[in-house]
Structure formats: C-alpha cells, structure tokens
Amino acid sequence: MGIVISAACLYLVFKGIEGRKLVDALKSANYVYLPLAALVNLSTFWLRAERWKYLLEPVKRTTTARLFPITTIGFMATNLLPARAGEFVRAYAVARKEGISPSASFATIVLERVLDSIVIITFFVIILFLIDFNDTSGGAMSPGIAPSNISPGMLKTTGMVFSSILIVTFVLLLLLKLYPITVIGVINKVLFPLPEQIKKRIAQILESFSSGLQVLKKGNHILPLLFWSVGVWGVSALSIWFTLMAFNLHLPFHAAGFILVLVAFAVALPSSPGFIGPFHAATSAGLIFFSVDKSIATGVSLIVHAISVVPVTLLGLFYLWMENISFSEIKRV
C-alpha cells in the first residue's frame, strides 16, 4: 500500500511539469543557503533528543548527548526501512543502551508523537488565521489560492479529522495512565478469542507501556516538553524557509510553516521508506497554494526532501556503527 501511495503521489508531482523550468530552477538556486538549511534541520534532532530526555526521566535519567545518536539512528531506519521501523529501532536502541524496558521506551515515543500532533495542529490553526484567502492575485510574491486544488473547506476538514484522531489518542493514553488495570482488563476481554499466552503477553506489554506514561504525573515536566516540541517544529519551518530563500521565493515565514504542516499530515500516510512521494506532493502542493509555478515547486520539493532525509540518514549510519548495532539486530527488532 505504501509503495502504491508513493507512486501515485510522485505521478501527481511530476504530471504536467515543464522539464526546462525544473532544470532552470535547480540551476539558478543559491546553494549557499542549502548547507545552512541542512544544518538547521539537523539541529532539530538534538532538540528532539533534549525533549526525549524529559520523557524518559520517570523511567531512567539520561543525557541529551546519549540520546542524540539513538535519535538519528531511529530516523535513519525510518528513512531506509519499511513500516516506520525507525520508531521500534529507536525504542530498542535506547532500551539496549540505558537498560530499560523496550515497551516503556516505546511509550515515550508514542507520547512524543502526541506532543508533535498537538504542536502541528496548533500551528495549522494559527496559519489558517494568517493566510489571506481572499487574495487570489497569484504570483510567487503574492499568496493566493487560485492555482491550487487546496481549498479553505479542505483545510478545515483536514484539521477536524486530525484533531479528532489526536483527541481519541490522547483519551486512550490518559485512560491507560489513570486506570491501567481496568483498561488492560477491558482489552483482555476484547481479545478473548486469542490464546491465553498471547493475551498474557499483550497485558505485560501494556503494563510496561503504561510506566512510560508516568511523565504526565510530573507537572514540572509539561512546560519544557511543550517548549522543546514547539522548538522542534519551529526550527524545522526555519529550515524550509532557508530553502525557499535559496530558490529566491520571498514568501512569508508562515508559508514555510504551512508547507511543514502539509508534510506532517502527508507523512502520516503509508508510504515507501523515506516518505518518498507524499513528502514531495505535500511540499509541492503547499508552494502551489502560494502561487509558485508547479515546475519550480517540484524542484524545491526535491531539495527540501533531500535536506530532510540525507544528512540525518548518513549521521544515523555513522552512529549505528559507533553504537555497534548491526543490521541483523535491526532486522530482528
């Protein structure tokens, strides 16, 4: 399914573009900005490691410097392996390094995703207020909606769908934290057709998983968690903005934030490793929304994706070797 979706997205991205404009856009880009954009993007993984430190504290006290290599390894695995294997690899790697339960460490990663969702949806709502939907004059300097298939109604519907998913996920996590025994008992009843051994194993995993949710009990953790979450996504938008500047697209900063939100929604879809296809389609759609020519938007999407994927993948491979983790171990995970 992921490969089919990726192929469909790539077809939409490259359909009807002018090859000459695409090549000219790539040739004319000011590549001085791109190393800066790549470095800024890499810094988001340090911010993620800093946030992860707070999430892991109820389970095990550690440092950002110890978590940064594991963070890059996880994202490297997501970029190279199917089925978002990086999340499981990251949980395994930190459990191996810090001597904690893999299920508990995975619970902190789920919480991390919930925090990301909260910030992204908040960004989305703020950006909707900043966009002038009445401006349809077109042109790269003038945000408008005329050239794009993205409508205000579509944006609102998307926001409602993802908000609903976020609320359901948050409620389930909250119930598991407050009433773990009751929730596990209910789940066991739902799974009654399964063999007893499997139900027992699922219960053990859920019990271990619930221990990773105990960070929510510490009120003094909430503020830094939100602060670093906003930092992760704000700096990510800054990286995209530098890339837009490299292509001489003088769009407002919230345009970069809008592209980031679309990418975050798009990569939630099943796709090939590295989010090839949905990432490009979302970036291109965001630029077309701001009246950027489709051929130029496609060129920008290629560069934004490369900056987001290649550096962290190379760094993750380096740390994989440094941490003495083999691909056979990853395959077993």
N, C-alpha and C positions, 0 to 999 in steps of 0.2 A: 504494500500500500504506500509506504514511504517513497519508494522509487517511482511509482506511478504519479504521485502528487508532485514530486520534484521535477519529473519530466514535463508534466502539464504546466507547472509554473515557469520553467525555462522556455517552453514554447510560447507562452504569453509574453514573456520578457523580450524575446528576440523577434516575435512576429511583427512585421511591418517596419522594422528599423532600417535606417539608411546606413549601410556599412561605412561609407565615406565619412559621415558625420561622427560615427562611433570612433573610427580611427583618428580623425582630426581632434576629437575631444581628448582622447588618450595622449596624443602627441603634444597638445597645447597645454596640458595640465602643468601647474607649477609644482614640481615634485619635491621642492624644498619643504613644503608643508607636510608631506606624507610621513617622513620619519617622526615628525612631531606628533602627528595623529596616531601613529603606531605606538609611540612611547606612552602617550596619554592613555590609549586603550589598554596597554599592558599594566598601567598603574591601577586599573580597576580591579585587577586580580589580587593586588596587595590589599586594596580596600575590602575585597571580599574575604580575604584571609583574616583581616582585622575584625570584621563582623563575626566571622565564624568562631573566633576566639571566645567572644561573649556567649555565643550559642552553646559552645562546648563546656563552658565553665562549670555548670552543675554536674557534668559527667566527669570532666578531667580538666584541670588547669594546664594551659599550654601557652605558647607564644605565637605571635604573627609570623615570625621568621621560620618557625617549624611548620606552620600551616600553609605558607605560600607555595612551597614546592608541590605539596599534595593538591592544592587548588589547581595549579597549572596542569598537573598530571590528569586530573579529572576532566578538565576542559579539552585537553589533548585527546583523551579517549573518546569523548563525545564527538569530536571532530573527525575521528578516524574509524570509529566502530559504530555499528547499527544500534538501534533501540535505546538510545541515550545511555549507553553503557557507562559513560563517564560518571554519572551520579553514584552508581554502585561501586565503581572502581575507587572513587574518592572516599566513600564510606569505608570500604575495605582497607584502603591505604592508611587512613588516619587511625583506624582500629588497630592495624598492624604496628604502626609507629608509636602510638600512645598507650597501647594495651587496654583498650576499651571495647565494649560490645559493638559489633558492626551494626546491629539493629538500632542501638541508641545513637550511634553516629549518623546513621541514615535518617533518623527522626529529625536531627538538627538540620539536615539538608532539605527535608520537606518544609520545615519552619522557615528556612532561608527562602525557599520558593514562594511561600505565603507572603513574606515581607516584600519580596520583589514584586509580587502581584499587587499588593497594596500601593506601593510607590508608583508602579506603572499606571494603574487605573487612576490614581490621583493626578499624575502628570497628564493623562489623557483628558480628564475633566478640565484642568487648568488651561490646556492648549485649546480646547474647544471654545473657551471664552476669549482667547487671544486671536483666533482666526476670524477674519472678516469674510463671512460667507456671501456678502453682497458684492464683493469686489470680483468681477469676472473679466477684468480688462486684459488679463493674460500677460505674458512676458515674464522672463526669469526674474525681473526686478519687482514684479507685482503679483503677490499671492492671489490666486483665484481658483475657481472650481470648474471653469468651462472645459478644459481639456481632459478632465479626469472622470473616471466612472465612479469615483468615491463621492457619495452624496452626504449631506448632513444627516438624513434619515438613516443611512447605512452606518455612519459613525455612532449615532445614538444607539442603534440596535446592537452593534458590536459591543459597545460599552456596557449595555444592560446584560448581555449574555455572559461576558467575562466577570462582571460584578456578581452575577448570580452564582457562577462557579466558585468564585472566591468566597462568598458568604457560606455556601454549603461546605466547602473545605474547612473554613475556619470553625464552623459549628462542630463538625466531626472531630477536629483536633481538640477543641475545647472540651467536648464531652469525654474524649479519651483521657484528657488530663484530669478532669474533675471526678469522673466516675469510671476509672479504668476497669474495675471488676465487673460492674454492670454492663459496660459496653462489650467487654470480652465475652461475657456470658450470652449477651444477645447475638453476637457474631457466631458463637458456637452453636446456638440454636438454629441460626440461618444455615449454617454449614452442616447440619445434622446428617445429610446423606453421605458425607465423606467418611473415610475410615478414621477410627479413633486416633491413630498415630498421627495422621495429618492434622486433625483438629488440635491435638495437643501441641504440635509444633507451631501452628499458627498462633495459639494462645501464648506460647513462650515468646514468639517474635513480638506480638503486640505488647506484652508486659515490658519487654526490653525497650520497645519503641516508645512507650509512654514515659520511660525515665528520661528520654531526650526532650520531652515537653516541659520538664520541670523548670526550665529557664523562665517560663511565663510567670512563675510564682514570685520572681525577684523583680519588684517594681523598679529598682535602680538600674536594671538592665534594659528596660524598654527604650529609654531616651537614646543611649548610644547605638542600640540596634537600629532605630529609625534614622539616626543621624548618618550612620555608615551606609544604610540602604539608599538614602537619598544621594549620598556621595557617589556610590557605585554608578547609579543611573545618570546623575548629573554629569559626571566625568565622561561617561560613555557618549552622551549627547555632545559634549565638547569635542571629542574625537571625530565624530561625524561632521561637526561644524567646520573643523580644520580641513577636512577632506573637501567639503563644499567650497571652501575658500581656495583650495588648490585648483579647482575647476572654474574659478572666477565666478562662482554663483553667490552673489551677495544677498543671501536670504537671511531673514531674522533668525535669531537663535532658536526660537520656538519651532522653526521649520525642522531643525535637526532633532529637536525633541519629538516632533510629530513622526518623523521617519523612524526614530528609535522605538516609539510606541507600536507602530505598524509592524516593525521587525519582531518585537517581543510577542505580539499576537500571532504572527506568521509562524515563528519557530515552535509555537505550541502544537502545530500540526505535525502529523507523521511525515518524515522526510528521509532522504538519504543522509548518510553521515556528513556532518559539517553544515547541515541546513541548506545545502545547495538547492536552489530553486525558490523555495519560499522566502529566503533571505533576500535574494535578488528581486523577486517580484514585489515584496513589500517596500524595499528601498526605491525601486523604480516608480511604484505607484505613488509613494509619498512625494517624490520630486515632480512627477507629472501633475499632481494635485496643485503644486506651486508653479505650474505653467512652464516647467522645464521641458525642452524637447525630448521626446522618448529616446532617441538615439543617444543623446548626451546622458540622460538619466540611466540608461543601460550601462554606459561606461563608468559612471560614478558608482553604480551598484556593484560592479566587478571589483573596483578598488576598495570600497568600503568593506566588502566581504573578505577580501584578501587581508586587509589590515586587521580585521576582527579575528581571523582564523589562523593565518600563517604564523605570526610571531609567537602566540601562545602555544601552538602545536609544537613548534621547534623547541621552545623552552620546556614544555612538558616532556618531550622525548629526552631532553638533556637531564632533567630531574628524575625521570624514570630510571635512567642509567645510574645517576648519583645515589638514588634510594635503593638500588639493587633489586628492583622489581622487574620480573621477566614478563614477556607477553604470554607465556604459558600460565602464569599466575592470573593475569588479567582475564584470559580465556576461561579459567576455572571459576573466577568470580562471576 
